[in-house]
Amino acid sequence: MTTFSINCNNDDEPVLATRVHTLIVGSGAAGLNAAVQLKRHGIDDLLIVTEGLKMGTSINTGSDKQTYYKMSLCSGDGDSPYAMAESYLNAGGMHGDLALVESALSTRAFFNLVQLGVRFPQDRWGQFPGYKTDHDPARRATSVGPYTSREMCLALIAEVQRLKIAVQERCYVHKLLTVKEGDNLRVCGALAVNAQGKHIALAADNIIFAVGGPGALYQTSVYPAVQTGAIGVALEAGAVAQNLQESQYGLASTQFRWNLSGSYMQVIPTFFSTADDGVSDVREFLRDTITEAPKLCGLIFRKGYQWPFDVRKVKDGSSLIDLLVYNESVIKGRRVFMDFRINPTGFEINALDSEAHEYLARSGALQATPIARLEQMNPGAVELYRTHKIDLHQVPLEIALCAQHNNGGLAANHWWESVNIKGLFPIGEVNGSHGVARPGGSALNAGQVGGIRAAEYIASRGNKSAFDLNDFEAAAEAALRDTKWFLKRCKRSKSSLEEGASAMRARMSRAGAQIRSAAALEEALEAAQQAFAWLQVEGCAVAGKGAAVKALNFRQLSLAQLVYLETILYYVGCGAGSRGSAMVVKDDGIDHPHPEEWLMEPENPEFREMVLESVFEDGATRNQWVGRRPLPVEESWFERVWADYRAGRIF
Ligand SMILES: Cc1cc2nc3c(=O)[nH]c(=O)nc-3n(C[C@H](O)[C@H](O)[C@H](O)COP(=O)(O)OP(=O)(O)OC[C@H]3O[C@@H](n4cnc5c(N)ncnc54)[C@H](O)[C@@H]3O)c2cc1C
């Protein structure tokens, strides 16, 4: 690591620049693991820059039984990379090579965590048993409890510290710098600001971009509030994205953001809604549509293991619950709660369907109330809310249908290098490797696999420098001028950042989330375009500590929102229809999910064979469908693979 300074304008203070071989942006589970892997491959000239080791989704989130997905490792469960890849590919929209790599490396990534001390349960014979998760036929899921990703981060942070990898916290990256390399772009560094608003220039031959999902784009969200995301930074630099339209939504509590999956649903709480004050006009609204109590109880029970909103289950499956909650809260404007103190009207334990009854009976959870059943089945689930000052014995839980994960993100090849910017390696949630639906737990696997792949590839290229430092300086100076100009505007601006950000989040939750229509998207896009154009010229008023970070963050988020909305509108216009976790409504839709006035456009299965790519160029988003890369068919003849491996022909 070397340092030098850059003069942007002669009258300004010089900006401190650091040159490093590989820069890692972000310290979630994905970024931390990439750093560890690079160091193990002998890349010592490394720097992690991050908003903070305690920021991001991985270390701040979890769920009833937070899931990690890997190839099955228990006796009798025959499994293979190809069988696992098929599970990834089933719902469509995912490249075959990425599915194979994520499957093939899943055990390696998993055992790395085991070796680092993450306590995934094993039996007395050393087997790691699994359970079935969403979109998984083969009991590949495992968990250490509600905080799997946090435990992963803690183990990885300890390893980063043991390996003495440099970490710079409170450092916000807001620009990626590129140079031309032939017809392509190559990354050469980044610009950041620290909490005091001081500019930092970072020159790097490789950048691992591990900034997580776009949490701050949504108003109704279960992303932790500290995870804003920074995909807009890469989009502004011209990085190609894919499948931005594919996200995952599900029921979560809003006062304390937490997924309501697993036992929270399996104990069959009561759902009710109220007027705006949260107490008057109480109605058990689900009963208006699902009139038979045993049926309603069965659907609530199944929400436990069918957590994400899934359009295939809206007609009379468990996602009808999600849809009715959305209708009640967003369309009717009422507040919705889950109450563990009382049973749904008409609940009778012996009238439950056989699946729900058997599950509760085998769990010893046939108590009289949902809270008693929850205390029996999962006391930690009650305790968790208590530690966040919500006593489920005393109060109901306010809920909403929330954004939780972006399956899409930046487009990269099977070594996790961006498809159009050399040296840029998007990994973790910001990498859009997933398709229409993904098995539960595969986000955490993908993040670990991406780090292993990127590190191997970078190490194979050795330590030689990839660009001319003069080109970096020119790119950094231009970007600094633009940044300083924008921040000066912000100092004079009369437009409130808070109001702008709140309008942005509301737009996305209204038009770009789980219920989508061309009309709502057009309206939202027009508003987003106007807001972005205004922001570019007028800036946004923000003062006090961290003002520069907040303003630059809002700028990249606003750009990201444009690209997301344009992409979703394009998707809807193509007629790919309702799929995954998003329902497209159309006046001439042919299906009739509840409520009756929503006519759902059915899925057009032809689009499963394609991936939607997006790139932000000359101030607009260009979208195109590309055929999905097939699942590679390899003979895998040992002697040939060995020869290729020895000669480095695998890269
Ligand atoms: C409630 C909930 C439950 C979930 N449950 C599961 C589950 O059971 N199984 C599963 O597989 N997945 C689950 N997920 C998804 C999974 O947790 C995330 O996809 C994953 O943790 C993301 O890891 P990451 O390392 O990519 O990003 P993050 O952990 O979000 O880390 C991003 C890092 O980048 C930093 N950063 C961001 N922008 C910048 C910037 N501009 N400059 C510097 N630093 C920056 C952040 O501060 C942070 O350090 C869940 C998600 C949520 C919200």
The ligand as a Tripos MOL2 file, in Angstrom:
@<TRIPOS>MOLECULE
LIG
   53    58     1     0     0
SMALL
NO_CHARGES

@<TRIPOS>ATOM
      1 C1        -34.5220   -9.9400    7.2790 C.3       1 LIG1
      2 C2        -33.6180  -10.6730    6.3540 C.ar      1 LIG1
      3 C3        -33.4860  -12.0550    6.4570 C.ar      1 LIG1
      4 C4        -32.6540  -12.7410    5.5890 C.ar      1 LIG1
      5 N1        -32.5590  -14.1010    5.7020 N.ar      1 LIG1
      6 C5        -31.7440  -14.7690    4.8640 C.ar      1 LIG1
      7 C6        -31.5970  -16.1760    4.9910 C.ar      1 LIG1
      8 O1        -32.2150  -16.8200    5.8500 O.2       1 LIG1
      9 N2        -30.7440  -16.7970    4.1280 N.ar      1 LIG1
     10 C7        -30.0480  -16.1240    3.1540 C.ar      1 LIG1
     11 O2        -29.2930  -16.7330    2.4030 O.2       1 LIG1
     12 N3        -30.1850  -14.7810    3.0270 N.ar      1 LIG1
     13 C8        -30.9940  -14.1010    3.8550 C.ar      1 LIG1
     14 N4        -31.1140  -12.7570    3.7210 N.ar      1 LIG1
     15 C9        -30.2830  -12.0720    2.7100 C.3       1 LIG1
     16 C10       -28.8340  -11.9810    3.1850 C.3       1 LIG1
     17 O3        -28.8090  -11.7400    4.5790 O.3       1 LIG1
     18 C11       -28.0860  -10.8570    2.4590 C.3       1 LIG1
     19 O4        -28.2700  -11.0160    1.0750 O.3       1 LIG1
     20 C12       -26.6060  -10.9050    2.7710 C.3       1 LIG1
     21 O5        -26.3770  -10.8500    4.1620 O.3       1 LIG1
     22 C13       -25.8880   -9.7510    2.0860 C.3       1 LIG1
     23 O6        -24.5290   -9.8400    2.3870 O.3       1 LIG1
     24 P1        -23.5070   -8.8660    1.6720 P.3       1 LIG1
     25 O7        -22.1750   -9.1430    2.2790 O.co2     1 LIG1
     26 O8        -23.6470   -8.9540    0.2200 O.co2     1 LIG1
     27 O9        -24.0090   -7.3900    2.0600 O.3       1 LIG1
     28 P2        -24.1940   -6.7050    3.4810 P.3       1 LIG1
     29 O10       -24.1150   -7.6480    4.5810 O.co2     1 LIG1
     30 O11       -25.3970   -5.8590    3.3720 O.co2     1 LIG1
     31 O12       -22.9230   -5.7730    3.5870 O.3       1 LIG1
     32 C14       -22.7380   -4.6330    2.7660 C.3       1 LIG1
     33 C15       -21.5280   -3.9070    3.2790 C.3       1 LIG1
     34 O13       -21.1850   -2.8700    2.3900 O.3       1 LIG1
     35 C16       -21.0680   -1.6410    3.1080 C.3       1 LIG1
     36 N5        -21.3440   -0.5670    2.1710 N.ar      1 LIG1
     37 C17       -22.4780   -0.3620    1.4500 C.ar      1 LIG1
     38 N6        -22.3220    0.6980    0.6480 N.ar      1 LIG1
     39 C18       -21.0610    1.1530    0.8560 C.ar      1 LIG1
     40 C19       -20.3200    2.2190    0.2970 C.ar      1 LIG1
     41 N7        -20.8240    2.9990   -0.6500 N.pl3     1 LIG1
     42 N8        -19.0660    2.4360    0.7420 N.ar      1 LIG1
     43 C20       -18.5160    1.6390    1.6990 C.ar      1 LIG1
     44 N9        -19.1820    0.6100    2.2530 N.ar      1 LIG1
     45 C21       -20.4380    0.3730    1.8190 C.ar      1 LIG1
     46 C22       -22.0540   -1.7960    4.2360 C.3       1 LIG1
     47 O14       -21.8020   -0.8780    5.2690 O.3       1 LIG1
     48 C23       -21.7490   -3.2430    4.6380 C.3       1 LIG1
     49 O15       -20.5590   -3.3050    5.3680 O.3       1 LIG1
     50 C24       -31.9320  -12.0380    4.5900 C.ar      1 LIG1
     51 C25       -32.0460  -10.6590    4.4870 C.ar      1 LIG1
     52 C26       -32.8730   -9.9690    5.3600 C.ar      1 LIG1
     53 C27       -32.9820   -8.4870    5.2330 C.3       1 LIG1
@<TRIPOS>BOND
     1     1     2 1
     2     2     3 ar
     3     2    52 ar
     4     3     4 ar
     5     4     5 ar
     6     4    50 ar
     7     5     6 ar
     8     6     7 ar
     9     6    13 1
    10     7     8 2
    11     7     9 ar
    12     9    10 ar
    13    10    11 2
    14    10    12 ar
    15    12    13 ar
    16    13    14 ar
    17    14    15 1
    18    14    50 ar
    19    15    16 1
    20    16    17 1
    21    16    18 1
    22    18    19 1
    23    18    20 1
    24    20    21 1
    25    20    22 1
    26    22    23 1
    27    23    24 1
    28    24    25 2
    29    24    26 1
    30    24    27 1
    31    27    28 1
    32    28    29 2
    33    28    30 1
    34    28    31 1
    35    31    32 1
    36    32    33 1
    37    33    34 1
    38    33    48 1
    39    34    35 1
    40    35    36 1
    41    35    46 1
    42    36    37 ar
    43    36    45 ar
    44    37    38 ar
    45    38    39 ar
    46    39    40 ar
    47    39    45 ar
    48    40    41 1
    49    40    42 ar
    50    42    43 ar
    51    43    44 ar
    52    44    45 ar
    53    46    47 1
    54    46    48 1
    55    48    49 1
    56    50    51 ar
    57    51    52 ar
    58    52    53 1
@<TRIPOS>SUBSTRUCTURE
     1 LIG1         1 GROUP 0 **** ****
